[in-house]
Every structure is written in structure tokens, then in C-alpha cells.
């Protein structure tokens, strides 16, 4: 064998040698796309394994489709929506086809209009609609290569879209070294090293002369079948040199060795060519015009830079592209600092300050050799623009870089506070703490120290640090009082809500409430949130008699709270209606909260709002409505990756009396919520257990479950558990426990004056009464609860009255009450309570035919299908249904075809006949709101 150097003979298909299985998977994906189906695939594997080659293969194979291509670029990771813009840019002419809110969201994040930052999931829904609309003309094949370098905002949106694709003619393929959180859980295919046979075949396909078996085996072993390594590492080596081996390689060092191979090729190029490559590595857009303008600033022309070519490392055509992403990263990292700064400065000088100020600011920051106030101020302005587009991660990155370039201590403290706050809202708690530390060190005024403490307390709250957060928030509020009373009041409200939700630290809640009571009154008439703050504090310091009048005024105002305040404060203010036992206000406030949050696209908060609405819906005995709410919450939780506690499922299973399902849910919730310190979840689970066992007649089990609720310093569910405790205690003969609970229930209900509160109180008092007093109280309970929507509680009043009458020997009267209760329980779906009423009827001598609710055709629908069917029945269009359920109109149409088949109908109008509106189903107004 001659000692010629090993030079790969590049072939278009060489990197696909041994990739038959991967190519087949992509062929199947493309075939499905041509059939009008949606597909998602994440190709992941180490650098050099051939992901980009496979994506190129798929693009070539996807004939008859429209290809949208984007590439993640490491230096663009901090620019919000940069990758998403690459995907959507060819489709921006179709924005006018989107619903107004979705169009505005995309126009805002792409800088086409100014406005408040949209919720990222609204942006996701807008992209889903845009892709679905474009796919109506021709199937869309969307690829994102180097997805590990997507900016975070783009990753979140594209991950959301990937999880919502169902019936659109859209395929979405990612190529990534690792699956980050945004891509986790999506269909994936690992691209690993080639096997021995394929590796040998690849070497055969790219070598100009044969290599003996020993050398070939050594290359395959040391590169672990990595195709790029087999092509690059032996480059320029003689067979004798190859026989000595490529050096010790492992999975961690292999990419670095490949980069070194690329760098060796770069070093062999002339200086002007190397400078051009560095500018291209620093310029993420791949814009040849920008590249040559920047190169000219550094004295590089096409004639000098490309005279001898680039050894295949760089292509400058309509776009500037590198042979492989590792070329870019290796070249950029290996360059001298002064050379990198010169490249960035040249790029900043040729970037348009008017049309692309943020990229210009980023280049200026990268060009700075040391602190630079002018550049820091530019970055600060860029952060403001990023926040306005909803790019929280980008805003945080700009502010973090700004801090590093600031020397003035006061400004540095201010920017560090802003950076910590933005970083917290972007979800990076560790980095937020680091910038809070900087702010602490640099703070020169008490107000700066107070604001830093506020950020620290919010970090603790966001981190779920249990009882640490409320005292920190209390201290922050107290320190803010002398400087910003409005911000202090807001912080007190957060502190109170945090302490109440944690439900473990009664002392913190009392301290916070006392501090609120010491505040000066607000300037002018108090608004709803002022009343919430005052009423909550009174609830703890002075009791319900003092708090309820204030909270009732607050509840009236909360029904018309501005949308911005609903988004910001709904999580804590929504407890007011429960506190004052006002079910009508609860329904209105909770439904409005859901509508506002849903319309804004705030999907991270929506499941929690839906949970509150679901509980309110179960109080009314609308189990079908509760199931639809559960289905929507689960859909949203799946789309966002944010888990939600099964509080509504617990309540629903308990009321239905589904012992096996409820018991499993109760046990799991107590274990998981208890382990994480979420005592609210533990309380809900024990409440559900008490209701379940009272329905089943297992009073010995209901009593300890109800008692467990009352031992927790929680202000809502623990009160709702008191009637369960009273009923169970009376049934087991523990009148002392029942009377103690009745005293607590009296204190909790009497001042509200609502039929819900006084009806429950009368029913509970009747259990501990005798003779005419008991009879009168049962009748009062039935009358009061009959004036409410609370059908389960009304039915239970009839049941208890019937059981009492039977015990008094009034069998005929007992049968009347028990029949009413039985019929109500069956119609609601409360199976265990219905069985309890049935047993009592038999005991009273009644001849009872067991009744069941006949199955309806709609029972075959899934919860999501039922949601869609009901919305379409009520006049929603496909785009409106899609916007409500975070689906594309095409997916809604796909579901409707299945619904029509199951219901044996052929038109939307027929849905009114097969899905008649229930007696207790809420009615939609002209705006489509319930």
C-alpha cells in the first residue's frame, strides 16, 4: 500500500450508509403526512451520528409537501422566538386568517406590532392554527435541526404544538443531541453509532484506496461507529499513521476530537478565509449580505477570502451554511478573544439599529472587552422589548449580560434586581438566586434592599419551600411599606395567600393578618382587592362575624374585576365566595376566571382555575359538567407538562360513591401531597373520604377522615368537612364530637346569612335535636337548600329527614322523603347515597323498584368529544371550539366526524336533539360565556 494520505471521497448518500431503519421510519412518517395525518419525531443522538443527514434525506423524500426548515444556533439561544420565526416566516402572509387574539399574539412576538406580552401558550395555539391553515393547501413538513440550541421560548411553543397535532397534514421533525424538557415525551428515535458491518461499508464508500483490515477495525473501534468521526478523524493521515491509532476516544471526548479535526483544516486556510469563517460563526442569521458587509469592515473581500475555497467547511450561496454545526462551534470557541470581539463589533456596526436593535445589542455586548455603560443600557432596552414580546428567558439573558457590563454600583444593583426578577419569571430559580445575591451585595439604599428581599421571598414561594415563603414575604412587605405602599399591599396579599394555601403555619398567617390590619387605609374608596385584603385579615384576627360583611362586598366586586387583576390575583381572591358561602358568586367568579385565563392563553394557570370551577360544579350536582372540566384540565396539563392534583376527581368519585376508584385516589393524594407538604391536597382527600364513607354508611371510617380535615389550619375545605364530621359522629354515638363540630360550623356559617350556609347549619343542628325542634330544622334545611343549586345537599337533607322520620315511627312520611331523596340521588348519579336511601325505603316497608338512569347515545362519547359536541351544539364554530380547547380547527372537524358517527347523525343542528340541554346546565350568553 502506498503511503498516500487518507482523504474521504464525499458522496451525497455516504452518511446514510447503515441507516436503513432510520430512513424507513422517515419514509413511513412522510407517507402518513401525504395521507393527511400528523406526525412528530425527535431524532436524537451524539454529534456526528448523522441526524442532519437523515433530516436532509427526509426533506428530499418529502416531495409534494411544503418544507419549512429552521436551525437552532447556539449564539441565538437568548433571542426570544428566533427559531420559531425561522419556521413561521414563510407563512406570515397567512396571519390574517387567524382569530384576532392569535394573530395579535404572533404579530407581537415577531415584532410586527406593539402590545402587552402574550401568554406563550396563546402563541402556541396561534402557531398551531397557522400551520393547520397552511396545511390545507399542501401538507407541511417542518424540520428543526440542532434543536438543542433552540431559544427557550421557541422550544416551549414548538413543544406545545407538537403535542397538539392530531388531524392536520403537518409533520414536525426535530434533530437534537439531547431531548430537553420541551421535547421530552414526544415520539423519538435515537440515532447511535453504526454497527461494525455498516461502519466498514461507510469506510469503503468514502476512501479512495483500500485500508487493510487491521486499520479499518481500529478506526471503527475508536470512533464507536460515529459516521462523522470516521470521515473526519482519519483525514490527512497516512496508513502508517492510522495504524498507530486515533488516540484514546470516549463518548465524552469524541465531539472535541472531531472539532479538533475541523480546526486543523481551518488552520490550513489563509488568514482572510479564517477571518470570514469566524464572522460567519458569530453571525447566526446566515445572511450573506450581512456577512460580506461585516467582512469588508475587517478588510476581507470575496476575492481574498474565497480564492482558494474553504475546504468544504463553509458554503456561501443564498444562505451561509457550515458543513456541520461542530465547525461553527469549534471555530468560535477556539478563536482568540480579541478576534471574536472584532467579529462581533463588525457585525454590530452593519446591523440595522432600527429594524434589528436586539441582535445589534447582543453583538455589541459580545464585542465588549470590559464594562461598558452604553452597551449595558442597550441591553436593558432590549430586555424591555423582549418582555413586551413575551420572551421572558430572553429578557432575563439581556439583563444578566447588562449586569456584567455595569460598573456604577447603584445601577448595577437595580439591574441585578431586574435580572433576578426576570430570571425568576423565566423559571430559572438557581440563576435568580445568584442575581439576587449580586443585588444584595451592591444595594446602596434601603429600598433596593427591600426589593431584593421581595425577589428572594418570591423565589422561595416559587420553589415550593413550604413554610419558608410566608415569613419571607411578610418581611418583604414590611420593608416596602415606607417606600411603596401599593407594592407592600400586593406583597401582603401574596403572603396571606401563600400562608393560607400551605395550611401548616397558623402563626405565620396570624402575623401576616395582624400586619395587614395595621396598614393605613387605601387612598380613596377601597377596591375589590383592598376589601379582599382587609376581609382575609379580619377572618384570622377577629373572626367571621367581622370578616364576612367586608368579604361579601369584595365578592360583589370580584365578579367584575379587571382581566389583568383576574390573571394576577385570581388564585388568592377566588376563595372569598367560599368563605361567605355564596355559591352563585362562586359560580360567576370561577367561570369568569376560567374564561379570562383561557382567553389570555395562560395555560399554566388554567388547570388550577378549572379545578376551582370543577369543585363548584360538583356542589351543584352537575357531574357531566364536572367531567368535562376534568377533561379540559387534563388536556391542558398534558399540553403544558404541568401536573395538577386530582381534587375534582376526588370530589366526584366520592359523591358518586365509587368506592374502589375513590379509595385509590384518596390514598395516592394523601401520600403525594403529604410528601410535598401540600396540606391543602391532604385536606381535600380526607374530605372526599368522609363524603364517600358517609354515602356508603361506613360512619366509623367517615369520622376519622373528617376529623383529619379539622386538625389542619386551613380555612375552606376544613369547614366543608364539618357537616360530614357531625353526621358521622351522630351515627356512631359520639355526640360530644358532633357538638364541638356543630359549634365550629355555627361560627363559620351563621354570619353569612345565605341559604347554603343556613341550610347546611339547620340540617346539622337537626341531627343533634329531638322532637319538634328536629322536625322544624329538617324542614328548614330542605326549604333553604331547595332554593339553591346545591342538589346533592338538598337530596341529603331529604335523606336525613326520612331516616329520622323512620326512627320516630312515622313510616309513611319517611317513605315520602326517602323516595324524593332516592329519585334525586339517582338522577344526579350519587350511587352510594341512592343505595343508602334504597335500603331505608325497604326498611320502612316500601316496595321499591331499583331505578337506573338509562344509557344515552352520548354516553359513548369520550369526555373531550362531549366537550366539543356541547360547544358545537351551543353555536361555537370550529375555530372557536379550537381556541377554547387548544386544538386546531382541523382537529375539531376530525373529532366531529367521530362524534357524528357515534351519535348516528349527519349535521351540527342535530346535536340539539341528541344532546338536549340539562335542567341544571349553564346557559351561554351571546358572547359564548356560561
Order of alpha helices (4+ residues) and beta strands (2+ residues): alpha-beta-alpha-beta-alpha-alpha-alpha-beta-alpha-beta-beta-alpha-alpha-alpha-alpha-alpha-alpha-alpha-alpha-beta-beta-alpha-alpha-alpha-alpha-alpha-alpha-alpha-alpha-alpha-alpha-alpha-alpha-alpha-alpha-alpha-alpha-alpha-alpha-alpha-alpha-alpha-alpha-alpha-alpha-alpha-alpha-alpha-alpha-alpha-alpha-alpha-alpha-alpha-alpha
